[in-house]
Amino acid sequence: MSVFDKFFRPRDKPKRKIKNDGGDYLTLASKDGWVLSGGTSAGKYVSNMSAMQTTAVYACVKLLAEAVASLPLHVYKKDADGSKIHIHEHPLYRLLHDEANPEMTSFIWRETAMTHLLLWGNSYNQIIRNGLNQAIGLYPLPPDKITVQRDEKGKLIYSYLRDDKGAVILQSEDVLHIAGLGFDGLVGCSPITMQRNSIGLSIAAEEYGAKFFANGARPSGVLEHPNVVKNSEKLKESWNSQYQGSENFGKIAILEEGLKFNPISIPPEDAQFLETRKYQKNDIASIFRVPPHMVGDLEKSSFSNIEQMSLDFVKYTLNPWIVRWEQALKKSLVKESDKSQIFIMFNLEGLLRGDYKSRMDGYAVGIEKGFYCVNDVRRYEDLKLLSDEDGGNLHFVNGNMVQLKDVGAAYAEKNKEKEGD
């Protein structure tokens, strides 16, 4: 018995379906039912798996999935003064930080769920609960086998189609659903499906290049003789033995009897596919909003702008995904009675930090202005905290600075003293 068979509970057959843009096909609604299509203008069929065979798609998906999986994920509680404190003893902490289920670490589970989200536009995860209704396990479900539906009362349910045992119905409270960009607020659209023409063009360019070098290779040149060559094979072998190969590179050729060598270059239309492949890489990177230097294109990158592009990646690419994750985790995993106090957050501080000098300058300003203590800085830098006796939690401020109203009061007091004299 598989883990899914163990925890799935069959329900009554649902009555209404919600359009789900999932799986390896482009799903289009029509009056006659569902129309399946995966073709592209480039003449290449694009599925989620074939798209992953494209270098740029694989690089973008791997980058984003590993980034989300590697970020620290913690459970917090709001303190009385409004500050947040870690709750390591909370049941969700081990589930999200260490092991999502007995078979998967938190990293593997998050990486898998994020891959589903990037390829299918949706990540579905079954929630296993104990007798106290606490989540004790999270199992990713194949998005192409999930259909979002409504029962007779209009409540959302999830239908999971198993290969050999038919469909099983999961209630909405038993599913952690992280949805990407969509049109109905319930189900996300697959980026691969929506951008299949661009990806199809990239696949076509890669296939053209592979076939060009495998089957369409042209000779580097032609030997031209003014008369009829009686033994062309012997002439070719003699030429190749003297001038072919890296060890013969740069040798001076001696041509006799009017023999001429005419080099052949690659025609512009054949060489153009290299530029096409380069453009498609950047085009696909823009679909996932990944900076070109992170998928291997360093042409427009420099020491002055690469750090800023990396920070932009965190703020404008990772952060929207992180917000989707955090809100979905809180909605599905935190008890209703605890939602005002308990929340789940990824820690992006490590990715947003600048270079060492910039960080130290910022910390110095923070301590000087009084909104940082020494231990605040040491926490950011993963250093051992100082005790209260050593002043680790003390806040300081520049003694030369006073409030504006106090400056006026001191000036007025001086004037009174002068008048009294």
C-alpha positions in Angstrom: 0.0 0.0 0.0 1.5 3.4 -1.0 1.5 6.4 1.1 -1.2 8.0 -1.0 -3.5 4.9 -0.8 -3.0 5.0 3.0 -4.2 8.6 3.5 -6.6 9.3 0.6 -10.3 9.1 1.5 -12.7 8.5 -1.4 -15.7 10.8 -1.5 -18.8 11.3 -3.5 -18.3 12.2 -7.1 -18.1 16.0 -7.6 -20.6 17.9 -9.7 -18.8 20.9 -11.1 -15.3 21.5 -12.5 -13.0 24.5 -12.6 -10.8 25.0 -15.6 -7.3 23.7 -14.8 -4.4 24.6 -17.0 -2.2 21.7 -16.0 -0.4 18.7 -17.5 1.6 18.4 -20.6 -1.0 20.0 -22.8 -2.4 23.4 -23.5 -6.0 23.2 -22.2 -8.5 25.4 -23.9 -12.2 25.7 -23.0 -14.7 25.1 -25.8 -18.5 24.5 -25.9 -17.9 20.9 -26.9 -15.6 20.1 -23.9 -11.8 20.2 -23.6 -9.5 20.7 -26.5 -5.9 19.4 -26.0 -3.1 21.0 -28.0 0.6 21.3 -27.5 1.7 22.4 -30.9 3.6 25.7 -31.6 4.2 28.0 -34.5 7.7 26.6 -34.8 6.3 23.2 -35.5 7.5 21.7 -32.2 5.4 20.0 -29.6 6.1 21.5 -26.2 5.3 19.7 -22.9 6.6 20.4 -19.4 9.2 17.6 -19.8 10.3 18.6 -23.3 10.6 22.2 -22.1 13.0 21.1 -19.3 15.3 19.7 -22.0 15.9 23.3 -23.1 19.0 24.7 -21.4 17.4 28.1 -20.5 14.2 26.6 -19.0 16.1 24.0 -17.0 18.5 26.7 -15.7 15.7 29.0 -14.7 13.6 26.3 -13.0 16.6 24.9 -11.2 17.8 28.3 -10.0 14.4 29.4 -8.6 13.6 26.0 -7.1 16.9 25.7 -5.3 16.7 29.3 -4.2 13.3 28.8 -2.5 14.4 25.4 -1.1 17.6 26.8 0.4 16.1 29.8 2.2 15.7 29.6 6.0 12.0 28.9 6.8 10.9 29.7 10.3 7.7 29.8 12.4 7.3 33.1 14.4 5.0 34.4 17.1 4.1 38.0 17.7 5.3 39.2 21.1 3.4 41.6 23.3 5.4 44.6 22.0 4.8 43.6 18.4 8.2 42.1 17.8 8.6 38.6 16.3 10.2 35.7 18.1 11.2 32.2 16.8 9.2 29.3 17.9 11.4 26.2 17.6 9.1 24.1 19.7 6.1 24.6 17.4 5.0 21.4 15.6 5.2 23.2 12.2 8.8 24.1 12.7 10.2 20.6 12.2 7.8 20.0 9.4 8.9 23.1 7.4 12.5 23.5 8.5 13.7 19.9 8.7 11.5 17.1 7.3 8.2 17.6 5.3 7.5 13.9 5.6 9.5 10.7 6.5 10.7 10.4 2.9 11.6 14.0 2.1 13.7 16.7 3.7 12.4 20.2 3.8 14.8 21.1 1.0 13.7 18.3 -1.3 10.0 18.9 -0.7 10.2 22.7 -1.3 12.4 22.1 -4.4 9.8 19.7 -5.8 6.9 21.9 -5.0 8.5 24.9 -6.5 9.4 23.0 -9.7 5.7 22.0 -10.0 4.8 25.7 -9.5 7.1 26.9 -12.2 6.2 24.3 -14.8 2.5 23.8 -14.1 1.6 27.0 -12.4 0.3 25.1 -9.4 1.7 23.2 -6.5 -0.6 20.7 -4.7 0.5 19.0 -1.5 -1.6 16.6 0.6 -1.6 17.5 4.3 -1.5 14.6 6.8 -2.9 15.5 10.2 -2.9 13.8 13.6 -5.8 13.4 16.0 -5.3 17.0 17.3 -5.7 18.3 13.7 -2.1 19.3 13.6 -0.2 18.9 10.3 2.5 16.2 10.6 3.3 15.5 6.9 3.3 17.2 3.5 3.4 15.1 0.3 3.6 16.7 -3.2 1.0 15.6 -5.7 1.5 15.5 -9.5 -0.2 18.7 -10.8 -1.1 17.0 -14.1 -3.3 14.6 -12.2 -5.1 17.1 -10.0 -8.4 18.9 -11.0 -9.9 21.6 -8.9 -13.6 21.1 -8.5 -16.7 22.2 -6.5 -19.1 19.8 -4.7 -22.8 20.2 -4.7 -22.6 22.9 -2.0 -20.0 24.9 -3.9 -17.1 24.0 -1.7 -13.7 23.6 -3.3 -12.4 20.0 -3.5 -9.4 18.4 -5.3 -9.7 15.4 -7.5 -6.6 13.3 -7.8 -6.6 10.8 -10.7 -4.6 7.7 -9.9 -3.3 5.6 -12.7 -5.0 2.3 -11.7 -7.6 3.1 -9.1 -9.6 6.0 -10.4 -10.1 9.4 -8.9 -9.9 10.2 -5.2 -11.4 13.4 -3.7 -9.5 15.5 -1.2 -11.1 18.3 0.8 -9.7 21.8 0.6 -8.5 21.6 4.2 -6.4 18.6 3.3 -4.5 20.2 0.5 -1.8 22.9 0.6 -2.3 24.6 -2.8 0.2 27.3 -3.9 -1.1 28.9 -7.1 0.8 31.0 -9.6 -0.5 33.7 -11.9 -4.0 32.9 -13.0 -7.3 34.4 -14.1 -9.9 33.2 -11.6 -7.9 33.5 -8.3 -8.1 29.7 -7.7 -5.9 28.0 -10.3 -2.7 29.2 -11.8 -1.7 29.0 -15.4 1.3 27.0 -16.6 4.1 29.4 -17.8 5.2 26.6 -20.2 1.8 26.5 -21.7 1.4 30.2 -22.0 4.8 30.7 -23.5 5.0 27.5 -25.6 5.7 29.4 -28.9 8.9 31.0 -27.5 10.0 27.7 -25.9 9.1 25.8 -29.1 11.4 28.2 -31.1 14.2 27.5 -28.7 13.7 23.7 -29.1 13.7 24.1 -32.9 16.9 26.2 -32.8 18.7 23.6 -30.7 17.6 20.7 -32.9 18.7 22.7 -36.0 22.1 23.3 -34.5 22.5 19.6 -33.4 21.6 18.4 -36.9 23.8 21.0 -38.6 26.9 19.7 -36.8 25.9 16.1 -36.9 24.6 15.7 -40.5 25.0 19.0 -42.3 28.7 19.7 -41.7 30.4 21.3 -44.7 34.0 20.8 -45.8 36.4 23.6 -44.8 37.4 24.1 -48.5 37.6 22.7 -52.0 40.7 21.7 -54.0 40.4 22.9 -57.6 42.5 21.4 -60.4 42.6 22.9 -63.9 42.6 19.4 -65.5 40.9 16.1 -64.8 42.2 14.4 -61.6 42.8 10.8 -62.2 43.1 9.7 -58.6 41.1 12.1 -56.5 41.1 9.8 -53.4 44.9 9.7 -53.4 45.0 13.5 -53.7 42.6 14.0 -50.8 44.5 11.6 -48.6 47.7 13.3 -49.3 46.2 16.7 -48.5 44.6 15.5 -45.3 47.7 13.8 -44.1 49.7 17.0 -44.4 47.3 19.7 -43.4 44.4 18.2 -41.5 44.2 18.1 -37.7 45.4 20.3 -34.9 49.0 19.1 -35.1 49.2 20.3 -38.7 47.6 23.7 -38.0 49.6 26.6 -39.4 51.6 24.7 -42.0 52.3 26.3 -45.3 50.6 24.5 -48.2 52.5 24.1 -51.4 50.2 23.8 -54.5 51.5 22.4 -57.8 50.2 21.9 -61.3 47.7 24.8 -61.0 46.0 23.4 -57.9 43.9 25.9 -56.0 42.4 25.8 -52.5 39.0 27.6 -52.1 37.9 27.9 -48.5 34.2 27.6 -47.7 32.7 29.6 -44.9 29.3 29.0 -43.2 26.6 30.9 -45.0 25.0 33.8 -43.0 21.7 32.0 -42.7 23.4 29.0 -41.1 25.5 31.1 -38.7 22.5 33.2 -37.7 21.0 30.3 -35.6 23.7 31.0 -33.0 22.3 34.5 -32.5 18.8 33.0 -32.4 19.8 30.6 -29.7 21.3 33.5 -27.7 18.2 35.6 -28.1 15.9 32.6 -27.1 18.0 32.1 -23.9 17.4 35.7 -22.8 13.7 35.5 -23.9 13.1 32.5 -21.8 15.0 34.0 -18.9 12.6 37.0 -19.1 9.6 34.6 -18.8 10.9 33.5 -15.4 12.2 37.0 -14.7 15.8 35.7 -14.2 18.7 38.1 -14.9 20.7 36.9 -17.9 23.9 36.5 -16.0 22.3 33.8 -13.8 21.7 31.6 -16.9 25.2 32.0 -18.3 24.9 35.2 -20.4 27.6 37.6 -19.1 27.7 39.8 -22.2 26.2 42.9 -20.5 27.3 42.1 -17.0 30.1 43.9 -15.1 31.4 44.2 -11.6 29.5 47.5 -11.2 26.0 46.1 -12.1 26.0 42.4 -11.3 25.5 43.0 -7.6 22.5 45.3 -8.3 21.0 42.8 -10.7 21.4 40.1 -8.0 19.6 42.3 -5.5 16.8 43.0 -8.1 16.5 39.2 -8.6 15.8 38.9 -4.8 13.3 41.8 -4.7 11.4 41.4 -7.9 11.7 37.7 -8.8 12.1 35.7 -5.5 10.0 37.9 -3.2 6.7 37.5 -5.1 7.1 33.8 -5.0 8.0 33.9 -1.3 4.9 35.9 -0.5 2.7 33.3 -2.3 4.4 30.5 -0.3 4.1 32.3 3.1 0.4 33.2 2.7 -0.5 29.7 1.4 1.4 28.0 4.3 -0.3 30.2 6.9 -3.7 29.7 5.3 -3.5 25.9 5.2 -1.3 24.9 8.1 -1.9 27.4 10.9 -5.0 26.9 13.0 -7.7 29.5 12.7 -7.4 30.3 16.4 -3.6 31.0 16.0 -3.6 33.0 12.8 -3.5 36.3 14.7 -0.3 35.3 16.6 1.5 32.7 14.5 3.0 33.3 11.1 5.5 31.6 8.8 8.3 33.5 7.1 11.3 32.9 4.8 14.5 34.8 5.8 15.8 36.8 2.8 18.3 38.9 4.8 21.2 36.8 3.7 20.4 37.3 0.0 19.8 41.1 0.4 23.1 41.8 2.2 25.6 43.8 0.3 29.4 43.4 0.2 31.3 43.3 3.5 32.3 47.0 3.5 28.8 48.2 2.8 27.4 46.0 5.6 29.9 47.2 8.1 29.2 50.8 7.2 25.5 50.2 7.6 25.9 48.5 11.0 28.1 51.4 12.2 25.4 53.9 11.3 22.7 51.7 13.0 24.7 51.5 16.3 25.6 55.2 16.2 21.9 56.2 15.7 20.7 53.8 18.4 18.4 51.5 16.4 20.9 48.7 16.5 22.6 47.1 19.5 25.8 45.0 19.2 23.9 41.7 19.4 21.6 42.8 16.5 24.6 43.0 14.3 26.1 39.8 15.6 22.8 38.0 14.8 22.9 39.2 11.2 26.5 38.0 10.9 25.9 34.6 12.7 28.3 35.5 15.5 28.1 34.5 19.1 26.0 36.9 21.1 27.5 39.0 23.9 26.2 38.9 27.4 24.4 41.9 29.1 27.5 42.4 31.3 29.5 42.9 28.1 27.0 45.4 26.8 25.6 43.2 24.0 22.1 44.5 24.3 22.8 48.1 25.1 21.7 50.9 22.7 23.8 54.0 22.2 23.3 57.4 20.7 25.6 60.3 19.9 25.7 62.6 22.9 26.0 65.8 20.8 22.5 65.3 19.3 19.5 66.8 21.2 15.9 67.2 20.2 15.0 70.4 18.3 12.6 71.5 21.1 15.3 71.1 23.7 17.6 73.3 21.6 15.0 76.1 21.7 14.5 75.7 25.4 18.2 75.9 26.1 18.4 79.1 24.0 15.5 80.7 25.9 17.0 79.7 29.3 20.3 81.5 28.3 18.4 84.6 27.4 16.6 84.7 30.8 20.0 84.3 32.5 21.3 87.3 30.6 18.3 89.4 31.4 18.7 88.5 35.1 22.2 89.7 35.1 
